[in-house]
Amino acid sequence: MAAPPRQHSGGGRTTSLRGDTSESDKLDPTASWDALEWTKIEVPSQFLSNSRPDSRYVSHVKFDFLLEAEQVVVEGYGVVLVNTDEAGTLIVTNFRLIFLSEGTRNIIALGTIPLTTIEKFSKMVIKAQSAPRQSDKTPTQRLLQVIGKDMRIIVFGFRPRTKQRRAVFDALLRCTKPASLWDLYAFTSGPSKFKNSNPKERLLTEYFRLLGKGSFRPSMDMIENGSFTFSNDLWRISSINSNYAMCQSYPFALIVPKGISDEEVIQASTFRARCRLPVVSWCHPRSGAVLARSSQPLVGLMMNMRSNADEKLVAALCTQLASVRGARRKLCIADARPRKNALANGAMGGGSESSSNYFQSEIVFFGIDNIHAMRDSLARLRDYLDTHGATSSDGMSSFLRHGGWTWGGGNLSSMSASVSTLGDSGWLIHVQNVLAGSAWIAARVALESASVLVHCSDGWDRTTQLVSLASLLLDPYYRTFTGFQALVEKDWLGFGHPFSDRIGMPTVSGNGNVPYELTRQTSTGSFSTSPMRQPSGSFTSQGPSSTHAQTSNNYSPIFMQWIDCVSQLLRMYPSAFEFSMVFLVDFLDCVLSCRFGNFFCNSEKERQECGVSEACGCLWAYLADLRASEGSSHLHYNFFYDPVKHADALLPRAAALAPTLWPQFHLRWACPSEAQAGELEAQFRNMALKFSELQKAKEVAERKAKEITTAMESLSAELRNEKQLSSWAMNRAKRASKENEAIKRAVQSLGCNVHFSTTGDCTVGIESNPTEIPQKFINSSSKRDGTLQNDEKSDLSVSITVMADNVIPQNPIDRVCETLCPLRTRDGVCRWPDAGCAQLSSQFVGLKANFDAFDQLSIYDSYFQPEK
């Protein structure tokens, strides 16, 4: 069934109980809800003024702090949060109840709670004690008590004769009890940016991993045409429940023994309550042992009913042991109920198995109580924490109650009674029973390679707790973010834990018309008090209609209890989990808030009919987005996580299974300072952050040092090159000077005076004709070659040819001899072999004169040698 069209709207409002406006500052979230987006608000200034609290008007101004499609319904001003004795503004929206501090203009986390997290609320009147003669004139205080599913009890005080309490109460009555599932905020807001992928694909991905087919990727085409029925040597994926005709509370795909046909599966389902037949939930990758789950068998009042198909299916779970040839593994049937409860179910056709009917089996009872015992236990624990906490709902500090401290001050009887109250709640005993049962199951699978079949009555409450917790102990994959999501979606969502009933949301009725309604429970409840509380005034209820419970009789904190068990394992094995305590608290808050649609309805079939995955946002995408915003430094990551250390099963000893209160969740409202003080993880996180900052500073310093070292090396290399060039230039200068001196002596031996100036000009004077004015020939060094000659009338002509270094003839000596030397014959023979033809480096100087003049000279190599 497709979801109806949603009407998206921005932040709006309908009713206000205050009229004037003024400027104010932005409000920042406080306390432990900082990680959750819906408590971060910015309040416009015009709604936080000091004006009369009883004025009304309708405002069309848009709030900036509202989430998408969130609308303000009612505002109450001058409201007092009794727990902390703080005045402020109380705002009711279609998603949450918000309390704003009047003094600091900040949101008060204790007074801010999503509407679906409210378990019940009631109007109360307190009449303070006074002198006997003034009893008639004693003013009464009008209170609104809100009890949350997250362990808090909030009390708001209203001014008399303002009708604010009535307006807030009526708004809560409308918003917390929607007549239709579509009225929930998750459908109104839509998926936004936290879109949800198809949950069926994610379930098949986990099935493929369990069967060793992790390389395959499921798709919608595979689901639609039924081609997802993969198998290995022992197990196969069956599509017999693809249309939910066999079992409406089971997923569309089931893992069953490979040797059992679909017809036998259908026959076996008729012998189990609600057709929840035994199916495989987890496979051991090496030993072949499995964790299986089902509901109770329908053995009848006389406990003598049998089913061949059921017995064959259960026997097929006991495959042969690989270590012992021909031997079959042991089967353990774990009944989560007390034995007397299992026998009592026989009156309604249920009961438990007989070991004589199931081959090589052992049947054990874990003695875990039902959903009603868990609900009452949590209520007693909540009252205990409220009574002895720092922010009690009666406004009295636990240090002052009974005239002394409840924990000290010499009041030993008070201390003893307080401890007795905590023990009487029974919550920790229930948690220990679930932990012990899960550890027993994990030990049988890991140490004995036995297969275990787990069931209770319907197979969706205690069975889900035990199977999922045992899987968490056995498989380290489930202790990561990705694996934890796969585990919750497989065992809790896929196998039909009734979240709508247990959390208290609108449910799908069974008449087929798919109307959505919330079963309401009205009681004449009073202000929650424990035997130890002695309020200074008298509390009175205002009739049956003054107390309203949002939850039905099927409400029970089963999933919260399982998360509590996970936190106990995280406390015992702090380095075995990738996620932290903060993640578990935020995850549980998201589930209770119903901001996302993942945990709506009671089964996969109902969620598919409602189109939840398409119409609502995804909780997993939201949490992943939070982690991605800060990377590995986010609070959801466990800094102690060491996957190598805990790469195998966790098998806690029985002596270690002694649970304690979960401080981050149980004490965060009653004792916020104690919930965080001394927390090892928080201290380590702070140290890790400081170390990270120092590490970054070190990396920056090392990078700068490396850059400086590289620059110094570069400068050193350049300096060495400069030195080499300088040395080479000096050598060339010395060599050129020697060459110039040699040329000068050679030319002077011909009777010429040669002068080289510093500018590169050369002046040659011919001594054989002294009467003539010496002629100057200027040769520029930039020319490639040049020739200096005197007048044709001179008796001696001198030609000086200078060739640049970059001009190298193919055979320089032959070229000089051929072009300049008059003593060379036509056949290439030199007439003056012992002549000192000037060949200095790459420069060649040829002297040209008539034969008679050169014949009179005696020029040898000695003319070109440097002077000593």
Secondary structure as GFF3:
##gff-version 3
##sequence-region A 1 868
A	DSSP	beta_strand	12	13	.	.	.	ID=ss1
A	DSSP	three_ten_helix	31	33	.	.	.	ID=ss2
A	DSSP	three_ten_helix	37	39	.	.	.	ID=ss3
A	DSSP	three_ten_helix	45	47	.	.	.	ID=ss4
A	DSSP	beta_strand	71	81	.	.	.	ID=ss5
A	DSSP	beta_strand	86	93	.	.	.	ID=ss6
A	DSSP	beta_strand	96	101	.	.	.	ID=ss7
A	DSSP	three_ten_helix	109	111	.	.	.	ID=ss8
A	DSSP	beta_strand	113	114	.	.	.	ID=ss9
A	DSSP	three_ten_helix	115	117	.	.	.	ID=ss10
A	DSSP	beta_strand	118	128	.	.	.	ID=ss11
A	DSSP	three_ten_helix	132	134	.	.	.	ID=ss12
A	DSSP	beta_strand	140	148	.	.	.	ID=ss13
A	DSSP	beta_strand	153	158	.	.	.	ID=ss14
A	DSSP	alpha_helix	164	176	.	.	.	ID=ss15
A	DSSP	three_ten_helix	181	183	.	.	.	ID=ss16
A	DSSP	alpha_helix	185	189	.	.	.	ID=ss17
A	DSSP	alpha_helix	199	210	.	.	.	ID=ss18
A	DSSP	alpha_helix	220	225	.	.	.	ID=ss19
A	DSSP	beta_strand	235	238	.	.	.	ID=ss20
A	DSSP	beta_strand	254	257	.	.	.	ID=ss21
A	DSSP	alpha_helix	262	269	.	.	.	ID=ss22
A	DSSP	three_ten_helix	273	275	.	.	.	ID=ss23
A	DSSP	beta_strand	279	283	.	.	.	ID=ss24
A	DSSP	beta_strand	290	293	.	.	.	ID=ss25
A	DSSP	alpha_helix	308	316	.	.	.	ID=ss26
A	DSSP	beta_strand	331	335	.	.	.	ID=ss27
A	DSSP	alpha_helix	339	344	.	.	.	ID=ss28
A	DSSP	three_ten_helix	345	348	.	.	.	ID=ss29
A	DSSP	beta_strand	361	365	.	.	.	ID=ss30
A	DSSP	alpha_helix	371	388	.	.	.	ID=ss31
A	DSSP	three_ten_helix	401	403	.	.	.	ID=ss32
A	DSSP	alpha_helix	412	425	.	.	.	ID=ss33
A	DSSP	alpha_helix	427	448	.	.	.	ID=ss34
A	DSSP	beta_strand	451	455	.	.	.	ID=ss35
A	DSSP	alpha_helix	462	474	.	.	.	ID=ss36
A	DSSP	three_ten_helix	476	479	.	.	.	ID=ss37
A	DSSP	alpha_helix	481	487	.	.	.	ID=ss38
A	DSSP	pi_helix	488	494	.	.	.	ID=ss39
A	DSSP	alpha_helix	499	499	.	.	.	ID=ss40
A	DSSP	pi_helix	500	504	.	.	.	ID=ss41
A	DSSP	beta_strand	507	508	.	.	.	ID=ss42
A	DSSP	beta_strand	516	517	.	.	.	ID=ss43
A	DSSP	beta_strand	521	522	.	.	.	ID=ss44
A	DSSP	beta_strand	537	541	.	.	.	ID=ss45
A	DSSP	three_ten_helix	544	546	.	.	.	ID=ss46
A	DSSP	beta_strand	547	549	.	.	.	ID=ss47
A	DSSP	alpha_helix	558	572	.	.	.	ID=ss48
A	DSSP	alpha_helix	581	593	.	.	.	ID=ss49
A	DSSP	alpha_helix	604	610	.	.	.	ID=ss50
A	DSSP	alpha_helix	612	615	.	.	.	ID=ss51
A	DSSP	alpha_helix	619	630	.	.	.	ID=ss52
A	DSSP	three_ten_helix	631	633	.	.	.	ID=ss53
A	DSSP	three_ten_helix	654	656	.	.	.	ID=ss54
A	DSSP	alpha_helix	663	666	.	.	.	ID=ss55
A	DSSP	alpha_helix	672	676	.	.	.	ID=ss56
A	DSSP	alpha_helix	680	748	.	.	.	ID=ss57
A	DSSP	beta_strand	752	756	.	.	.	ID=ss58
A	DSSP	beta_strand	762	766	.	.	.	ID=ss59
A	DSSP	beta_strand	776	777	.	.	.	ID=ss60
A	DSSP	beta_strand	785	788	.	.	.	ID=ss61
A	DSSP	beta_strand	800	803	.	.	.	ID=ss62
A	DSSP	alpha_helix	812	819	.	.	.	ID=ss63
A	DSSP	beta_strand	838	840	.	.	.	ID=ss64
A	DSSP	beta_strand	843	845	.	.	.	ID=ss65
A	DSSP	alpha_helix	851	855	.	.	.	ID=ss66
A	DSSP	three_ten_helix	861	864	.	.	.	ID=ss67
###
